[in-house]
Structures are given as C-alpha cells and as structure tokens.
Amino acid sequence: MEFTHSMLDTLMDRIPRPRGVLYLSQDIDPRALVENLASRHGEPRTLVLDGITDPDVGEVHGAGLLDLLEGRAETLVAWAHAGQLLGAGTAQDAQGDSVPVLAVTPQQVQVLPAGIAGQDEDWVERLIGITGWVLPPQRPDVDWAQIEARMGTCLPRDYKRMVETFGEGAFDAYLHLNQEPWTDLRNDGLLIWAGTEHKNLYCWQIDDGDPDHWPVTMQTADGENVPFACSTAEFVCRILLEKDHPFTMARYFDTHWFMTYRTNE
C-alpha cells in the first residue's frame, strides 16, 4: 500500500489528544510512516530499537511516550514539535501482534527560573531544556577556524555551540538560525546570526573586543536597530519565555521547540 500525505493527515487526526496511542493496520509500512513524518518534522530521535530502550530517555526526551505503550514498544522514534512529543514505530497490540503505532503526549520542558541573569549561566544548556531538544549534536564537526579566518573575526562561543547542537532549522519554526553569520550589514558594524520571515534580523554589534561580549542587536523590518546587553543564547532564551520582552515569542506558544530542517534520506 502506498503511504500518502493525506493518509498521514487522517491518521494524525485519529490519535487521542492530548495524550494517546493509535494502533494501526499491519497493511501500513512503519518505515514509510516514519519517513513521511520525517519529511515534515526532520530527523527523529530513536527511543527504542529492536526492543531495547535508550537509557538516556527521560521525561523531556520521551519517557511519556514509552509509558503510553506500557513496555510493548519494539521500535519507536520521536519528534518534539509545537509543545508535543510525537512518536512512531511498532509495538505489540492487545492481541500480541506487532503493528505500526502513532503516539502523542504533551512535551515536558524545563522552565527558565525567574531572575537568573548571572554571567556564569550556561544559556545553551538552558535553551536545550526549554526546547526539549532530543537529538544528538547536528553539526559537531564545523570547521570554525576556517570560517573565522574567511570572515576575519572570531565568533561568539555560545553561537557556535548553538549551531553545533541544533544545526539547520528554526526556533518555534519561526526564528531561523544562520549556520554562518551573514555579512550583508557588515559596513554598518553588524553580523546577522538569525532572522525571521518578517524580515527582522538578529545581529551582533561587532567591535575589536571579545566576541563573547558583543551585544545582540535586533534590526527591525523598518531598519531600526535595538541593542540588548546579553549573549546570543541568553537572548533566544529570553524571547522564548519572557512575555514582556519587546520581541517576545512567549505570547504565541506555551512550550517551545526547534524545528530541524534536516530530514532522513
């Protein structure tokens, strides 16, 4: 049976919400099911392979999906998306038959405590927790020395960790993380590290000092530059969570995720 996008839409609508499992017909190819989902949501994290559960699975990383399947999962992969964890794979049904499954549970995320502003805070780790990031580092072998030599400047360390960790994609499917800074505004003393479809540009105001101390500068679609005295990862954490931030994303989503552009091939 050919598995189509419309079939997937129909199945997704049948999953009990906000938390539930849908056991499917054996006529459905579980590999096609996963590939179809991966084309939408990027590369998944493997929770169970050949009946063996990843020992690092926790509440943030998919334990809720495993609880739904009550120990019957044979293979299971998961995506974090829009405040949910979505799982797909195979499991034993009530009759003991191996069948494809879909499962959904609300995403459990770490919340940034109010008032944390210490310079020793690991904001990248906070960002991983806030987004419920479940995948291994996506670009751990980036040749930053070559990139920095070509650009003629070092780059902030937390930005480089963000690229290595998350890779190509967008926070909340909205804030697109550049894999290398854009230099379009370099004559204005700005390097662009992220942007949105609304043509807002997230930059650093560069100087000859320590790149880790470059202030984040937001250039709006109207060309206004708005500076912030914080690091790159801290800025992202704050716009995700602080509803009173001038460029907040917290008013639109209660939970947050990173939509990776990488897909299974």
N, C-alpha and C positions, 0 to 999 in steps of 0.2 A: 504494500500500500504506500503510495506517495504521500509524504507528510508535507502539508502546505501551511503557510502563514495563517490562513483563515481557520484551518483546523486547530492550530495552536490557540488562536483567539477564543475559539469556542471552548476549548478545554480550560483555559485560564479563567473564563467566566464561571466555570462549574466548581472551582476549588472553594470549599467552605472558607469564609472570611470572618474575622481577621486571622484565624488560625485553623488550619485543617489540611487534610490529605485527600487526594483523589487517586484511587487505584484505577488503572487504565486497562484497556483490552490488550491481550497478547499480540493482536494484529499490528499494534503500533511499535515501530522500531525505536527502542530507547536511545540509540545513538543519533538517529535523526531528530528526536525530540530535543536532546541536548544541543546538537548543532544549530537547530533553529533558534533556541533560546540564546545561544552564544552569539549568533548574528545580531541579536538585539541588545544584549547586555554585556558583551565582551567575555573574556576568559573567566571561567568559574574557578572556585577553589574546590578541590577534592576533599570530601569529608569521610567517605567510606569507599574503599577499593577492595573488591573480592572479599567482602565481609569483614575487613579489618578497618577499624575506625582510627583516623588520625588522632594521635594522643594529645595534640595541641588544640583540639576543638574545645572551645569554651562557650559561655553564654553569648559573647559578642560574635563568635565565629561560627555558630551553627548548632549548638547543643539543643536549642529549641526544636529544630527540625528533626534531630535524632530522637528526641522524646516523643514526637508525634508518631514516629514509625515504630516505637516500642521495641527496639532491638531487632527489627526484621529487615533493616536495610542491607542490601547486598552491594549495590554501588550507589553513591549519592554525591552530587556536586551541587554547589550553591553560589548564588549571586546576591550581593547586597544592592538593593535598588529601592529608592523612594520610601524609605522607612520600613522596608520589609526585607526578610531573607526568603529567597525563592529557591527551592530545591527540586532536583530532577534526577531520576535514575531508575533503579529497580529494587523491588522489595517483595517479600512473601506476603500474599494476601491472607484473608481469614481461612482459606482452604489450603494454605501452604504452597500455592503456586507462585512462581516467580513472574511478576508483572511489572510493567513500567509504572512509575508514580510521579506525581507532582505534589509539592507541599509548600505551604506558605505559613510564616509566623512573623509577628512584629519584630523588628530589629531592635536588639538591646544595644544601646550605645553608652559610652562613657560621657558624662557631662563635665564641662569645664567649671570648676568651682568659682563662685564669685570672688572678686578681689585679688585673684592671682595675677601678679604683674612683675614678679621677680625676674631679673635678667638671667638667672640660672635655670629658669623653667625650660624644659625640653618641649618646645612647641610642636615639633614634628611628631613626637610621640603622642601629644595631645590630639593632634589632627588625625592620626591613625585611629585613636579611640573614638573621637567624635564621629568619624565617617563609618565606623565599623569595618574598616578595611580588612579583607580576609585573604588577599592574595599575597604571594611572596613578592619580593622586590622585582619590579618590572624592567628596570634598566640599571642593574648593578655595575655594569662594565663601561659606563660612559667615560670617554677619554676627555676629562675636563681640562687636563693640561693642554691638549691640542686646541680645544675650543677657546680657552682663555688666551692662549698665545695668538690665535687668529683674531680675537676681539681686542687684544692689547690691554686686558684688565682681568684681575681675579674677580670671582663672583661670590655672592653670599653663600656661606656653607649650608644654611638651612634650605635655601632654594635648591641647591644641588641634591640634598637629601630628599627633598620632595620629588624631584624628577626621577631619582633613582628608585624611590619607593613606589610612586603611583604610575609613572610613565605617562603615556599619551591619554588624555581624557579631560574631564571637566568635573569640578565640584558641584554637586547638585545638578548635574547636566547643564550647567549654566556658565560657571567661571572656568574658562579653558586655560589650562596650564601649558605655557610655551616650553618646548623641550630645549630650546636655546633662546636667550633673550633676543628680541627684535631690536634692531638698531635704527628704526625709522625716525626716532626723535633724538638721536644722539647729539645733533647740533644744538638741541635745547637742554643738553645735560641729562637726558633721560634714557634709560634702557627699559624695555617693555617685557615683563615676565608673565603676564596673563592678560586676558581680555574677555569680553562678552559679545554676544550677537547684537547688543545695543550700542556697540562701538565705544564702550567705556574701556579705557586702557589702564592697566595696573603696572606701575613703573617703580624704578628706584631713581632718586635724585643722586647722580653719581658725583664723586669728587676723588681727590687723591688719597683720601683716608681709607680706613679699614672697611672693606665691602660689607662686613657683618654689621656695620653701624650706618649703612646707607639708609636714609628714611624712605619708607614707601610713599609714593606719590600717585594719587588717582587723577587721571586726566579724563574728564567727562566728555561726552559726545559734543558738548558746546565748546570744548577747548580749555575749560577751567582746570587748573592744577590745584589739587587739595592734598597737602602733605600730612603724614602721620608719623609720629615718633615711635615706630615699632619695627620689628623684623618682619620678614615675608610670611613665615609660618604663623607668627602671632597675629598678623593682620587677617589671615584667612580664618583662623580660629575665631577671632572676634566678630567678623562679619557673618559667620555661620550661626553664632549663638547670641549675640547682643542685639536685642530688638531696638535699642535706642542708638545704635551705630548709624551714622549718616548713610552708609552704603550697605545696610544690613540685608542678609538673606534669610534671617530668622523669622521674618513676618510671613514667609511663604511656605516654609517647611518646618515641622516639629522635629524631625530627625533628618540626618544628613548623610550623604553618600558620595562616592567618587565613581563616575561612570567612565569606565575604561574604554578606549577606542580599539583596543586590541581584541581580535576575535580568533577563535580556533580556525585553523586552515586544514 
